[in-house]
Amino acid sequence: MNTSAAATVATTHSIAPLSRRGFLRNAALAGSGLVAVGVAACAPSAGAPSWTFGPPASAGPGNAGQPSPSAPTGSSPDASPGHDHASEAPASGAPPDHDAAALAVVKRFLDGEYGKVEGAGNQPFEPTLDGGVKVFDFTVDKISHLIDAQKAPVNALGFNGTWPGPRLEVIEGDTVRAIFKNNLDESTGIHFHGQRLPNKMDGVPHVTQDPIEPGDSFTYEFVARTTGSHMYHSHHNATDQVGRGLLGAFIVKPKDPALRYDQLYGATQDIVWISNDTLGGFTINGRGFPATAPIVAKVGEKIVVRFMNEGIMMHPWHLHGQPMRVVARDGYPLGPAAFTCDTLGVNPGERWDVVIDCEEPGAWAFHCHILPHAEGQDGMFGMVTALVIEDATAAALETDSGATAVVAAASSTGSTAFLCQIPGVG
């Protein structure tokens, strides 16, 4: 969009809530995307600096309290060192180009970067059947993994070629047979975290089994006894291997359908949210903002989010706009001990299940509230996404204009971010 078009929008529209007609008219003026109006009218003329997952950590005393994980060493000497996380705090105020950089990265999220990055993990894994046994065949692989659409891929590990690995869902009482073929050039071992298992199936090399050597396979077989939200991951050189992506979700649904979340709470969506904080920075399901996927729901829906922390740090997840009802911890229902909050701390290894009543329309930020895990001098990064709650107006805007759900929901509820005024004009 040229400068005159931006000026036209800025002078003919106030920053009042958008009508449906006004939204579509402004989209036509923009010509090259709904957010282009805001970019052209509000951003400083200097180009935004290149995006990182956080500038390299400073050794200065001002950063002593900031978490600064780095790409793992050991068996991954070529792990990208440019995906560090800590930021050097400015002496005072924001850097002069902060708004431009922050706007540029948010625009990528609004434009739907999460749908443009290939290789998403956490996909449902359908087993094969051997009589009454559910069989899952895995490979343990070196992979090249994208954290977002602009950074070079990182040298990671994955189950069946993805990080997170495939999502396993079984029913209480199912017999599970999981076969892992090790395609790495190092040994490994797999632990089903949170499950009550025969000791020889517990997956701790040198204790309950020999390591799975390169080229070899190991078969884990057990009855799924512990319902709820659980995980599977490496338990051998685990700081390195889990940090590089050997992790996945293992969901055991109650045998009684009345106790499952769709019937118990009327949940229409059941979302797995796996955090990690080593290779690639601070990630949600293997991606960092702006490539994190938003949760999209309709007004009136009830959704479940299963938080799983596979990292080495605690992450307090904060949802804007509406509370979360916390109903289970580590797979175990809280019953009368259930509680309501808007910020929930999840420690390494923990799983917490929450129910969210999607009552307030809009695009609501959803992020880790340890701020250096979510925002730096160049704007937001890492552990940030959004809960998008669409009403009828937002749904119509999304359909009629081709806007992403995030843009449509924010605009329909009155966001001024798409109609910034040029200073001194209007």
C-alpha positions as CSV (number, residue, x, y, z in Angstrom):
1,M,0.0,0.0,0.0
2,N,1.4,3.5,-0.8
3,T,1.7,6.4,1.6
4,S,-1.3,8.2,0.2
5,A,-3.6,5.2,0.8
6,A,-2.4,5.0,4.4
7,A,-3.0,8.7,4.9
8,T,-6.5,8.3,3.4
9,V,-7.3,5.6,5.9
10,A,-5.8,7.5,8.8
11,T,-7.6,10.8,8.1
12,T,-11.0,9.3,7.2
13,H,-11.4,6.9,10.1
14,S,-11.0,7.4,13.8
15,I,-9.6,4.7,16.0
16,A,-13.2,3.7,17.1
17,P,-14.3,0.1,16.9
18,L,-14.7,-1.2,13.3
19,S,-18.0,-1.9,11.6
20,R,-18.1,-4.9,9.3
21,R,-18.5,-2.6,6.3
22,G,-15.7,-0.3,7.4
23,F,-13.4,-3.3,8.0
24,L,-14.0,-4.6,4.4
25,R,-13.5,-1.1,3.0
26,N,-10.2,-0.6,4.8
27,A,-9.1,-4.1,3.6
28,A,-9.7,-3.0,0.0
29,L,-7.7,0.2,0.5
30,A,-4.9,-1.8,2.0
31,G,-4.7,-3.9,-1.1
32,S,-2.0,-6.2,0.2
33,G,-3.4,-7.5,3.5
34,L,-5.5,-6.3,6.3
35,V,-2.7,-5.4,8.6
36,A,-0.8,-3.4,6.0
37,V,-2.7,-0.3,6.9
38,G,-1.3,-0.4,10.4
39,V,2.2,-1.3,9.2
40,A,2.3,1.6,6.8
41,A,0.7,4.2,9.0
42,C,2.3,3.4,12.3
43,A,5.7,1.9,11.8
44,P,8.9,4.0,11.7
45,S,10.4,4.3,8.3
46,A,13.5,2.3,9.3
47,G,13.2,-1.4,8.5
48,A,12.6,-3.7,11.4
49,P,15.7,-5.6,12.6
50,S,16.0,-9.3,11.8
51,W,14.0,-11.5,14.2
52,T,15.7,-13.7,16.7
53,F,14.4,-15.9,19.6
54,G,16.0,-13.4,21.9
55,P,19.4,-11.6,21.7
56,P,22.5,-13.5,23.0
57,A,22.7,-13.3,26.7
58,S,24.8,-10.6,28.3
59,A,27.4,-11.5,30.9
60,G,26.6,-8.2,32.7
61,P,25.3,-8.2,36.3
62,G,22.0,-6.8,35.2
63,N,21.1,-10.2,33.7
64,A,22.0,-12.4,36.7
65,G,18.3,-13.1,37.4
66,Q,17.3,-13.9,33.8
67,P,16.9,-17.5,32.7
68,S,19.3,-18.2,29.8
69,P,19.1,-21.7,28.6
70,S,21.2,-22.6,25.6
71,A,21.2,-25.2,22.9
72,P,22.3,-28.5,24.4
73,T,25.8,-29.7,23.9
74,G,27.1,-33.2,24.2
75,S,25.9,-35.3,21.3
76,S,24.6,-32.3,19.3
77,P,27.7,-30.2,18.5
78,D,26.0,-28.6,15.5
79,A,22.8,-27.5,17.4
80,S,22.3,-23.9,16.3
81,P,23.8,-21.5,18.9
82,G,21.8,-18.6,17.5
83,H,18.5,-19.6,19.2
84,D,19.3,-18.3,22.6
85,H,16.7,-16.6,24.8
86,A,17.8,-14.1,27.3
87,S,17.9,-10.4,26.5
88,E,20.1,-7.7,27.8
89,A,17.9,-5.2,29.6
90,P,18.2,-1.6,28.3
91,A,19.6,0.9,30.7
92,S,16.3,2.9,30.5
93,G,13.3,2.8,28.3
94,A,12.7,0.8,25.1
95,P,15.1,0.9,22.1
96,P,14.1,3.4,19.5
97,D,13.0,0.8,17.0
98,H,11.0,-1.3,19.5
99,D,7.6,-0.5,18.0
100,A,8.6,-1.3,14.5
101,A,10.2,-4.6,15.4
102,A,7.3,-5.6,17.7
103,L,4.8,-4.7,15.0
104,A,6.7,-6.7,12.4
105,V,6.7,-9.9,14.4
106,V,3.0,-9.6,15.4
107,K,2.1,-9.0,11.8
108,R,3.6,-12.4,10.9
109,F,1.4,-14.0,13.6
110,L,-1.7,-12.2,12.3
111,D,-0.9,-13.2,8.8
112,G,-1.0,-16.9,9.8
113,E,2.6,-18.0,10.0
114,Y,1.6,-20.9,12.1
115,G,-0.1,-22.4,9.0
116,K,2.9,-21.9,6.7
117,V,5.6,-23.9,8.6
118,E,5.8,-27.5,7.6
119,G,6.4,-30.5,9.8
120,A,4.0,-29.9,12.7
121,G,4.2,-32.5,15.4
122,N,1.6,-33.7,18.0
123,Q,-0.5,-35.3,15.3
124,P,-2.9,-38.2,16.2
125,F,-1.3,-41.6,15.8
126,E,-3.7,-44.5,14.8
127,P,-2.4,-47.8,16.0
128,T,-2.5,-51.1,14.2
129,L,-4.3,-54.0,15.9
130,D,-2.7,-57.3,16.8
131,G,-5.7,-59.2,18.2
132,G,-6.7,-57.0,21.2
133,V,-3.3,-55.2,21.4
134,K,-2.9,-51.6,20.1
135,V,0.5,-51.5,18.3
136,F,2.4,-48.2,17.7
137,D,5.5,-48.4,15.6
138,F,8.1,-45.6,16.1
139,T,11.3,-44.6,14.7
140,V,13.7,-42.4,16.6
141,D,15.3,-40.0,14.1
142,K,17.6,-37.0,13.6
143,I,15.4,-34.3,12.1
144,S,15.7,-30.8,10.7
145,H,13.1,-28.8,12.5
146,L,11.7,-25.3,11.9
147,I,10.9,-23.2,15.0
148,D,9.4,-20.5,12.8
149,A,9.3,-19.5,9.1
150,Q,12.3,-17.2,9.0
151,K,15.1,-18.8,11.1
152,A,17.2,-21.6,9.8
153,P,16.1,-25.0,10.9
154,V,17.7,-26.5,14.0
155,N,19.3,-30.0,14.2
156,A,16.8,-31.8,16.4
157,L,15.5,-35.2,17.2
158,G,12.0,-36.6,16.7
159,F,9.7,-39.6,17.0
160,N,8.5,-40.6,13.5
161,G,10.2,-37.5,12.1
162,T,8.4,-34.9,14.2
163,W,8.8,-32.8,17.3
164,P,6.6,-33.3,19.4
165,G,6.2,-36.9,18.5
166,P,2.8,-38.3,17.4
167,R,0.0,-38.0,20.0
168,L,-1.1,-41.4,21.4
169,E,-4.7,-41.7,22.6
170,V,-5.9,-45.0,24.1
171,I,-8.7,-46.2,26.4
172,E,-8.2,-47.2,30.1
173,G,-7.6,-51.0,30.0
174,D,-6.1,-51.1,26.5
175,T,-3.0,-53.2,26.1
176,V,-0.4,-51.0,24.4
177,R,2.6,-52.2,22.5
178,A,5.1,-49.5,21.5
179,I,8.0,-50.5,19.3
180,F,10.9,-48.0,19.0
181,K,13.5,-48.4,16.3
182,N,16.6,-46.4,17.1
183,N,17.9,-44.6,13.9
184,L,20.2,-42.4,15.8
185,D,24.0,-42.8,16.1
186,E,23.7,-42.8,19.9
187,S,21.8,-45.0,22.3
188,T,18.4,-44.1,23.9
189,G,15.6,-45.4,26.0
190,I,11.9,-44.4,26.3
191,H,9.9,-43.7,29.5
192,F,6.0,-43.5,29.6
193,H,5.8,-40.7,32.1
194,G,3.0,-41.0,34.6
195,Q,2.0,-44.5,33.8
196,R,1.9,-47.4,36.3
197,L,4.0,-50.0,34.5
198,P,5.7,-53.3,35.0
199,N,9.1,-52.4,36.2
200,K,10.9,-53.9,33.2
201,M,8.8,-51.6,31.0
202,D,9.8,-48.4,32.9
203,G,12.4,-47.4,30.3
204,V,15.4,-46.4,32.4
205,P,18.6,-47.7,30.7
206,H,21.1,-49.5,33.0
207,V,18.3,-49.9,35.6
208,T,15.3,-51.6,34.0
209,Q,16.7,-52.3,30.6
210,D,19.8,-52.0,28.4
211,P,20.0,-48.9,26.3
212,I,18.5,-49.2,22.8
213,E,21.7,-49.1,20.7
214,P,21.9,-47.5,17.2
215,G,20.1,-49.8,14.8
216,D,18.3,-51.8,17.5
217,S,14.7,-51.8,18.6
218,F,12.9,-52.2,21.9
219,T,9.3,-53.1,22.6
220,Y,7.4,-51.7,25.5
221,E,4.1,-53.5,26.4
222,F,1.8,-52.7,29.2
223,V,-1.9,-52.2,30.1
224,A,-2.9,-48.5,30.2
225,R,-4.1,-48.2,33.8
226,T,-3.5,-44.6,34.7
227,T,-6.1,-42.3,33.0
228,G,-5.5,-38.7,32.0
229,S,-2.7,-36.6,30.5
230,H,0.7,-38.2,30.3
231,M,3.9,-38.1,28.2
232,Y,6.5,-40.3,26.6
233,H,10.1,-39.2,26.2
234,S,13.7,-40.2,26.3
235,H,15.1,-41.2,29.7
236,H,18.7,-41.7,28.5
237,N,21.0,-38.7,28.1
238,A,17.6,-37.1,28.7
239,T,18.6,-33.5,29.3
240,D,20.0,-33.5,25.8
241,Q,17.6,-35.8,24.0
242,V,14.4,-34.4,25.5
243,G,15.7,-30.9,25.0
244,R,16.2,-31.7,21.3
245,G,12.7,-33.0,20.8
246,L,12.3,-36.6,21.9
247,L,8.9,-36.0,23.6
248,G,5.2,-36.6,23.0
249,A,1.8,-36.8,24.5
250,F,0.2,-40.0,25.8
251,I,-3.5,-39.6,26.6
252,V,-5.5,-42.4,28.4
253,K,-9.2,-41.8,28.3
254,P,-11.4,-43.2,31.0
255,K,-13.2,-46.4,30.2
256,D,-16.5,-44.9,31.3
257,P,-17.5,-42.4,28.5
258,A,-19.3,-40.3,31.1
259,L,-15.9,-39.4,32.7
260,R,-14.4,-38.2,29.4
261,Y,-14.1,-34.4,29.0
262,D,-16.5,-34.2,26.1
263,Q,-19.3,-35.7,28.2
264,L,-18.2,-34.6,31.7
265,Y,-17.7,-30.9,30.8
266,G,-19.2,-30.6,27.3
267,A,-15.8,-29.9,25.8
268,T,-15.8,-29.4,22.1
269,Q,-12.0,-29.2,21.7
270,D,-9.3,-31.1,23.6
271,I,-5.9,-29.4,23.1
272,V,-2.5,-30.7,24.0
273,W,0.0,-27.9,24.9
274,I,3.6,-29.2,25.3
275,S,6.2,-26.7,26.4
276,N,10.0,-27.0,26.1
277,D,12.8,-24.5,26.7
278,T,16.1,-25.8,25.4
279,L,16.9,-26.2,21.7
280,G,15.1,-23.6,19.7
281,G,14.3,-21.3,22.6
282,F,11.0,-21.3,24.5
283,T,8.5,-23.3,22.5
284,I,4.9,-24.5,22.5
285,N,4.4,-27.7,20.6
286,G,7.8,-27.3,19.0
287,R,7.2,-23.7,17.7
288,G,8.1,-20.3,18.9
289,F,6.0,-17.1,18.4
290,P,5.0,-16.0,15.8
291,A,4.7,-19.5,14.4
292,T,2.8,-20.8,17.5
293,A,-0.8,-21.9,16.6
294,P,-3.6,-20.0,18.1
295,I,-6.6,-21.8,19.7
296,V,-9.7,-20.9,17.7
297,A,-13.2,-21.3,19.3
298,K,-16.7,-20.0,19.0
299,V,-18.5,-18.0,21.7
300,G,-20.1,-20.5,24.0
301,E,-17.7,-23.3,23.4
302,K,-16.0,-25.1,26.3
303,I,-12.5,-26.2,25.6
304,V,-9.9,-28.3,27.4
305,V,-6.2,-27.5,27.4
306,R,-3.7,-30.1,28.7
307,F,-0.5,-28.3,29.8
308,M,2.6,-30.6,29.7
309,N,6.0,-29.3,30.7
310,E,8.8,-31.2,29.0
311,G,11.4,-28.5,29.7
312,I,13.8,-27.7,32.6
313,M,12.0,-24.6,33.9
314,M,8.7,-23.7,35.5
315,H,6.3,-21.8,33.2
316,P,3.3,-19.9,34.6
317,W,0.7,-19.8,31.8
318,H,-1.5,-16.7,31.8
319,L,-4.7,-16.3,29.8
320,H,-6.1,-12.9,29.2
321,G,-9.9,-12.2,29.2
322,Q,-11.3,-15.2,31.0
323,P,-10.4,-17.7,33.7
324,M,-9.3,-21.3,33.6
325,R,-11.0,-24.0,35.7
326,V,-8.2,-26.4,36.8
327,V,-9.7,-29.9,36.9
328,A,-6.8,-32.4,36.9
329,R,-3.1,-32.6,37.9
330,D,-0.8,-35.3,36.5
331,G,-3.8,-37.1,35.1
332,Y,-5.6,-37.3,38.4
333,P,-9.0,-35.5,38.7
334,L,-9.0,-32.8,41.4
335,G,-12.7,-33.3,42.1
336,P,-13.8,-30.9,44.8
337,A,-10.3,-29.5,45.0
338,A,-10.7,-28.1,41.4
339,F,-9.9,-24.3,41.4
340,T,-10.2,-21.3,39.1
341,C,-7.3,-19.1,38.1
342,D,-5.9,-17.0,35.2
343,T,-2.3,-17.9,35.8
344,L,-1.2,-21.5,36.3
345,G,2.4,-22.5,37.1
346,V,3.4,-25.8,35.5
347,N,6.7,-27.3,36.8
348,P,8.9,-29.6,34.7
349,G,7.3,-33.0,34.3
350,E,3.8,-31.8,35.5
351,R,0.6,-32.0,33.6
352,W,-2.4,-29.8,34.4
353,D,-5.8,-30.0,32.6
354,V,-8.0,-26.8,32.5
355,V,-11.5,-26.1,31.2
356,I,-12.1,-22.7,29.6
357,D,-15.6,-21.3,29.0
358,C,-15.2,-19.2,25.8
359,E,-17.5,-16.4,26.8
360,E,-15.7,-13.2,25.7
361,P,-15.1,-12.6,22.0
362,G,-11.8,-11.3,20.8
363,A,-8.2,-12.3,20.3
364,W,-6.8,-13.0,23.8
365,A,-3.1,-13.3,24.6
366,F,-2.1,-16.6,26.1
367,H,1.6,-16.7,27.2
368,C,4.1,-17.7,29.8
369,H,4.3,-14.9,32.4
370,I,8.0,-15.2,33.1
371,L,8.4,-12.2,30.8
372,P,11.8,-13.0,29.4
373,H,10.2,-16.2,28.0
374,A,7.7,-14.2,26.0
375,E,9.1,-10.8,25.1
376,G,12.3,-9.0,24.5
377,Q,13.6,-5.7,23.0
378,D,12.4,-6.8,19.6
379,G,8.9,-7.6,20.7
380,M,7.2,-10.9,21.5
381,F,8.8,-14.3,20.9
382,G,8.8,-17.8,22.3
383,M,6.0,-18.8,24.6
384,V,3.2,-16.7,23.2
385,T,0.0,-17.5,21.3
386,A,-3.7,-16.4,21.5
387,L,-7.1,-17.8,22.3
388,V,-9.3,-16.5,19.5
389,I,-13.0,-16.5,20.4
390,E,-15.2,-15.7,17.4
391,D,-18.7,-14.3,17.5
392,A,-20.9,-14.1,14.4
393,T,-19.4,-10.8,13.3
394,A,-15.9,-12.1,13.4
395,A,-16.9,-15.3,11.5
396,A,-18.4,-13.2,8.8
397,L,-15.3,-11.0,8.5
398,E,-13.1,-14.0,8.3
399,T,-15.3,-15.5,5.5
400,D,-15.9,-12.4,3.5
401,S,-12.4,-10.8,3.7
402,G,-10.1,-13.8,3.9
403,A,-8.6,-12.4,7.1
404,T,-7.1,-14.8,9.6
405,A,-9.2,-15.7,12.6
406,V,-7.0,-13.6,14.9
407,V,-7.4,-10.5,12.8
408,A,-11.1,-10.9,12.4
409,A,-11.8,-11.5,16.1
410,A,-9.6,-8.6,17.2
411,S,-11.1,-6.2,14.6
412,S,-14.7,-7.2,15.2
413,T,-14.4,-6.4,18.9
414,G,-13.0,-2.9,18.3
415,S,-9.2,-3.2,18.1
416,T,-7.6,0.0,17.1
417,A,-4.4,-1.7,16.0
418,F,-5.5,-1.8,12.3
419,L,-6.3,1.9,12.1
420,C,-3.4,3.7,13.7
421,Q,-3.3,7.4,13.0
422,I,-0.2,9.1,11.5
423,P,1.2,11.5,14.2
424,G,0.1,15.1,13.4
425,V,-2.6,14.0,11.0
426,G,-6.3,14.1,11.8
